[in-house]
Amino acid sequence: MTRLRKAGEDVGAGVDSPCIDVCRMDGELCVGCYRTLDEIVRWSSASDDDKREILAAVAQRRDDLAPGSEFNRNRLGQ
């Protein structure tokens, strides 16, 4: 079923934000949602497709930065 959008509602309101209200940047990434500052700024005007691309990048970063991940083992020389 297609949901009608309200006037003024975000274009991409059908994709939930990864924000968990832990908004603190550590270098290039937010420690709460793993988005870059550019992705955070773009989110409110991004299309659903663009938001899904951001979410895919977030999921990859979360996996890469997880304790014990191959990325972290390589980074730490383990």
JOTAVEN-V366699 format. One record per backbone hydrogen bond with DSSP energy under -0.5 kcal/mol. CO is the residue of the C=O (numbers start at 0). NH is the residue of the N-H. E is the energy in kcal/mol with one decimal. If there is no record, write none. Layout:
BEGIN
co,nh,e
CO,NH,E
CO,NH,E
END
This chain:
BEGIN
co,nh,e
5,8,-2.1
9,12,-1.4
11,14,-1.6
13,15,-0.5
21,23,-1.2
21,31,-0.8
23,30,-3.1
25,27,-0.5
25,28,-1.4
27,36,-0.6
28,25,-3.4
29,33,-1.8
34,29,-2.2
35,39,-2.2
36,40,-2.5
37,41,-2.4
38,42,-1.4
39,43,-0.5
41,44,-1.3
41,45,-1.0
42,45,-1.0
46,50,-2.5
47,51,-2.3
48,52,-1.9
49,53,-2.3
50,54,-2.7
51,55,-2.0
52,56,-2.1
53,57,-2.6
54,58,-2.5
55,59,-2.1
56,60,-2.4
57,61,-2.8
58,62,-2.2
59,63,-2.8
60,64,-2.6
61,65,-0.6
62,65,-0.8
63,71,-0.6
65,68,-2.2
68,72,-2.5
69,73,-2.8
70,74,-2.4
71,75,-2.1
72,77,-3.4
73,76,-0.7
END
